[in-house]
């Protein structure tokens, strides 16, 4: 019903920045909250940042002050600006949207923070 495509991942040095993008297509009417999750090898998937349909945001404590989530409803797109990146931010980052009580997931984009 909803297709999500993430982009913007890559390799960056500690202290660097990346901007992730997620574009939604398909049955986009009714999309409410959008968010970013991440999963490192051997670890559970965790919520990083979320934003509802009117712009209210929520962040994990580990990224608060460093990451910023934003969305453009007209473009059906959500972004995650990541600054002051740390090695522990290394993970596959997944876009998530909620629509009519269901969750939809992107395929993920790899973020690697290393010297």
C-alpha atoms as an extended CHARMM CRD file, in Angstrom:
* protein
*
       115  EXT
         1         1  UNK       CA              0.0000000000        0.0000000000        0.0000000000  PROA      1               0.0000000000
         2         2  UNK       CA              2.8170000000        2.3910000000        0.9170000000  PROA      2               0.0000000000
         3         3  UNK       CA              6.3070000000        2.1580000000       -0.5430000000  PROA      3               0.0000000000
         4         4  UNK       CA              9.2380000000        3.8560000000        1.1850000000  PROA      4               0.0000000000
         5         5  UNK       CA             12.6560000000        4.5270000000       -0.3480000000  PROA      5               0.0000000000
         6         6  UNK       CA             15.5220000000        5.7460000000        1.8350000000  PROA      6               0.0000000000
         7         7  UNK       CA             18.6840000000        7.4370000000        0.6290000000  PROA      7               0.0000000000
         8         8  UNK       CA             21.6310000000        9.4220000000        1.9610000000  PROA      8               0.0000000000
         9         9  UNK       CA             23.5450000000        6.8250000000        3.9400000000  PROA      9               0.0000000000
        10        10  UNK       CA             27.2690000000        6.3480000000        3.6430000000  PROA      10              0.0000000000
        11        11  UNK       CA             30.6540000000        6.3970000000        5.3620000000  PROA      11              0.0000000000
        12        12  UNK       CA             31.5510000000        9.4150000000        7.4900000000  PROA      12              0.0000000000
        13        13  UNK       CA             34.2390000000       10.2510000000       10.0530000000  PROA      13              0.0000000000
        14        14  UNK       CA             33.3660000000       10.8730000000       13.7140000000  PROA      14              0.0000000000
        15        15  UNK       CA             32.0550000000       14.4020000000       14.1100000000  PROA      15              0.0000000000
        16        16  UNK       CA             30.7680000000       14.4880000000       10.5560000000  PROA      16              0.0000000000
        17        17  UNK       CA             27.2380000000       14.8770000000        9.2210000000  PROA      17              0.0000000000
        18        18  UNK       CA             24.8060000000       13.0320000000        6.9790000000  PROA      18              0.0000000000
        19        19  UNK       CA             21.2660000000       13.7520000000        5.8360000000  PROA      19              0.0000000000
        20        20  UNK       CA             18.8940000000       10.8510000000        5.2550000000  PROA      20              0.0000000000
        21        21  UNK       CA             15.8170000000       11.1360000000        3.0510000000  PROA      21              0.0000000000
        22        22  UNK       CA             12.7220000000        8.9480000000        2.7940000000  PROA      22              0.0000000000
        23        23  UNK       CA             10.1550000000        9.3500000000        0.0250000000  PROA      23              0.0000000000
        24        24  UNK       CA              6.7280000000        7.7300000000        0.3110000000  PROA      24              0.0000000000
        25        25  UNK       CA              4.6220000000        6.6530000000       -2.6490000000  PROA      25              0.0000000000
        26        26  UNK       CA              1.5430000000        4.5580000000       -3.3410000000  PROA      26              0.0000000000
        27        27  UNK       CA             -1.4710000000        4.9230000000       -1.0520000000  PROA      27              0.0000000000
        28        28  UNK       CA             -0.1140000000        7.9610000000        0.7560000000  PROA      28              0.0000000000
        29        29  UNK       CA             -3.4420000000        9.4420000000        1.8540000000  PROA      29              0.0000000000
        30        30  UNK       CA             -3.8970000000        8.9140000000        5.5730000000  PROA      30              0.0000000000
        31        31  UNK       CA             -0.2190000000        8.8650000000        6.5500000000  PROA      31              0.0000000000
        32        32  UNK       CA              0.1550000000       10.1040000000       10.1070000000  PROA      32              0.0000000000
        33        33  UNK       CA              3.3910000000        9.7100000000       12.0560000000  PROA      33              0.0000000000
        34        34  UNK       CA              6.7170000000        9.2400000000       10.2870000000  PROA      34              0.0000000000
        35        35  UNK       CA              9.9730000000        8.2360000000       11.8770000000  PROA      35              0.0000000000
        36        36  UNK       CA             13.4600000000        6.8200000000       11.7070000000  PROA      36              0.0000000000
        37        37  UNK       CA             14.6700000000        3.6320000000       13.3760000000  PROA      37              0.0000000000
        38        38  UNK       CA             18.0860000000        2.0090000000       13.3660000000  PROA      38              0.0000000000
        39        39  UNK       CA             19.4970000000       -1.4550000000       13.9000000000  PROA      39              0.0000000000
        40        40  UNK       CA             23.1190000000       -2.4420000000       14.4640000000  PROA      40              0.0000000000
        41        41  UNK       CA             24.3070000000       -6.0600000000       14.0070000000  PROA      41              0.0000000000
        42        42  UNK       CA             23.2680000000       -8.1900000000       16.9670000000  PROA      42              0.0000000000
        43        43  UNK       CA             21.1060000000       -5.4570000000       18.4670000000  PROA      43              0.0000000000
        44        44  UNK       CA             17.3940000000       -4.6940000000       18.5350000000  PROA      44              0.0000000000
        45        45  UNK       CA             15.8650000000       -2.1320000000       16.2380000000  PROA      45              0.0000000000
        46        46  UNK       CA             15.4060000000        1.1200000000       18.1420000000  PROA      46              0.0000000000
        47        47  UNK       CA             13.4660000000        4.3020000000       17.5820000000  PROA      47              0.0000000000
        48        48  UNK       CA             15.6640000000        7.2940000000       16.7440000000  PROA      48              0.0000000000
        49        49  UNK       CA             13.2250000000       10.0890000000       15.9410000000  PROA      49              0.0000000000
        50        50  UNK       CA              9.5340000000       10.5250000000       15.1750000000  PROA      50              0.0000000000
        51        51  UNK       CA              7.3710000000       13.3470000000       13.8620000000  PROA      51              0.0000000000
        52        52  UNK       CA              3.5930000000       13.4840000000       13.7060000000  PROA      52              0.0000000000
        53        53  UNK       CA              1.3700000000       15.0070000000       11.0300000000  PROA      53              0.0000000000
        54        54  UNK       CA              1.4720000000       18.5010000000       12.5540000000  PROA      54              0.0000000000
        55        55  UNK       CA              5.1990000000       18.6080000000       13.2570000000  PROA      55              0.0000000000
        56        56  UNK       CA              5.5350000000       17.4800000000       16.8710000000  PROA      56              0.0000000000
        57        57  UNK       CA              8.8300000000       15.6040000000       17.3290000000  PROA      57              0.0000000000
        58        58  UNK       CA             10.3520000000       13.0800000000       19.6970000000  PROA      58              0.0000000000
        59        59  UNK       CA             13.9800000000       11.9030000000       19.9070000000  PROA      59              0.0000000000
        60        60  UNK       CA             15.9090000000        9.1520000000       21.5900000000  PROA      60              0.0000000000
        61        61  UNK       CA             18.0710000000       10.4930000000       24.4120000000  PROA      61              0.0000000000
        62        62  UNK       CA             21.1990000000        9.2470000000       22.6490000000  PROA      62              0.0000000000
        63        63  UNK       CA             20.6400000000       11.5350000000       19.6410000000  PROA      63              0.0000000000
        64        64  UNK       CA             18.8900000000       14.5210000000       21.2090000000  PROA      64              0.0000000000
        65        65  UNK       CA             20.6500000000       17.7500000000       20.2870000000  PROA      65              0.0000000000
        66        66  UNK       CA             22.5350000000       16.1090000000       17.4120000000  PROA      66              0.0000000000
        67        67  UNK       CA             19.7770000000       14.8240000000       15.0940000000  PROA      67              0.0000000000
        68        68  UNK       CA             16.8280000000       16.7190000000       13.6170000000  PROA      68              0.0000000000
        69        69  UNK       CA             13.7880000000       15.1600000000       11.9480000000  PROA      69              0.0000000000
        70        70  UNK       CA             11.6050000000       17.1110000000        9.5210000000  PROA      70              0.0000000000
        71        71  UNK       CA              8.8750000000       16.3930000000        6.9610000000  PROA      71              0.0000000000
        72        72  UNK       CA              7.1390000000       17.9290000000        3.9820000000  PROA      72              0.0000000000
        73        73  UNK       CA              3.6020000000       16.6180000000        3.6400000000  PROA      73              0.0000000000
        74        74  UNK       CA              3.2420000000       18.0070000000        0.1180000000  PROA      74              0.0000000000
        75        75  UNK       CA              6.3240000000       16.0550000000       -1.0040000000  PROA      75              0.0000000000
        76        76  UNK       CA              5.5110000000       12.9760000000        1.1080000000  PROA      76              0.0000000000
        77        77  UNK       CA              9.0740000000       13.0610000000        2.3720000000  PROA      77              0.0000000000
        78        78  UNK       CA             10.7820000000       12.8630000000        5.7540000000  PROA      78              0.0000000000
        79        79  UNK       CA             14.4270000000       13.7370000000        6.4750000000  PROA      79              0.0000000000
        80        80  UNK       CA             16.8650000000       13.0330000000        9.2730000000  PROA      80              0.0000000000
        81        81  UNK       CA             19.7300000000       15.5000000000        9.6390000000  PROA      81              0.0000000000
        82        82  UNK       CA             22.5230000000       13.8430000000       11.6320000000  PROA      82              0.0000000000
        83        83  UNK       CA             25.3190000000       16.0040000000       13.0560000000  PROA      83              0.0000000000
        84        84  UNK       CA             28.2450000000       15.2700000000       15.3740000000  PROA      84              0.0000000000
        85        85  UNK       CA             28.1120000000       11.6140000000       14.4190000000  PROA      85              0.0000000000
        86        86  UNK       CA             29.6740000000        9.0210000000       16.7080000000  PROA      86              0.0000000000
        87        87  UNK       CA             30.8630000000        5.4620000000       15.9980000000  PROA      87              0.0000000000
        88        88  UNK       CA             27.9400000000        4.1560000000       18.0620000000  PROA      88              0.0000000000
        89        89  UNK       CA             25.5770000000        5.7060000000       15.5020000000  PROA      89              0.0000000000
        90        90  UNK       CA             26.7100000000        3.0570000000       13.0040000000  PROA      90              0.0000000000
        91        91  UNK       CA             23.6460000000        1.0580000000       11.9330000000  PROA      91              0.0000000000
        92        92  UNK       CA             21.1510000000        0.4440000000        9.1820000000  PROA      92              0.0000000000
        93        93  UNK       CA             18.6050000000        3.2370000000        9.3280000000  PROA      93              0.0000000000
        94        94  UNK       CA             14.9850000000        2.4750000000        8.4230000000  PROA      94              0.0000000000
        95        95  UNK       CA             12.1790000000        4.8290000000        7.5290000000  PROA      95              0.0000000000
        96        96  UNK       CA              8.7850000000        4.0990000000        9.0900000000  PROA      96              0.0000000000
        97        97  UNK       CA              5.3050000000        5.5140000000        8.5010000000  PROA      97              0.0000000000
        98        98  UNK       CA              1.9780000000        4.8960000000       10.1810000000  PROA      98              0.0000000000
        99        99  UNK       CA             -1.2300000000        4.7650000000        8.1630000000  PROA      99              0.0000000000
       100       100  UNK       CA             -4.6680000000        3.5570000000        9.2900000000  PROA      100             0.0000000000
       101       101  UNK       CA             -3.1440000000        1.7400000000       12.2470000000  PROA      101             0.0000000000
       102       102  UNK       CA             -0.5070000000       -0.1040000000       10.1840000000  PROA      102             0.0000000000
       103       103  UNK       CA              3.2600000000        0.2920000000       10.0210000000  PROA      103             0.0000000000
       104       104  UNK       CA              5.2370000000        0.4320000000        6.7720000000  PROA      104             0.0000000000
       105       105  UNK       CA              9.0070000000        0.0980000000        6.4830000000  PROA      105             0.0000000000
       106       106  UNK       CA             11.6770000000        1.0320000000        4.0050000000  PROA      106             0.0000000000
       107       107  UNK       CA             14.5180000000       -1.2990000000        3.0330000000  PROA      107             0.0000000000
       108       108  UNK       CA             17.0920000000        0.6250000000        5.0440000000  PROA      108             0.0000000000
       109       109  UNK       CA             20.2220000000        2.6340000000        4.3220000000  PROA      109             0.0000000000
       110       110  UNK       CA             23.6340000000        1.9330000000        5.8660000000  PROA      110             0.0000000000
       111       111  UNK       CA             25.3270000000        4.5860000000        7.9930000000  PROA      111             0.0000000000
       112       112  UNK       CA             28.9150000000        3.8860000000        9.0360000000  PROA      112             0.0000000000
       113       113  UNK       CA             30.8380000000        6.2420000000       11.3320000000  PROA      113             0.0000000000
       114       114  UNK       CA             34.5170000000        5.3360000000       11.4420000000  PROA      114             0.0000000000
       115       115  UNK       CA             38.0060000000        6.8360000000       11.4340000000  PROA      115             0.0000000000
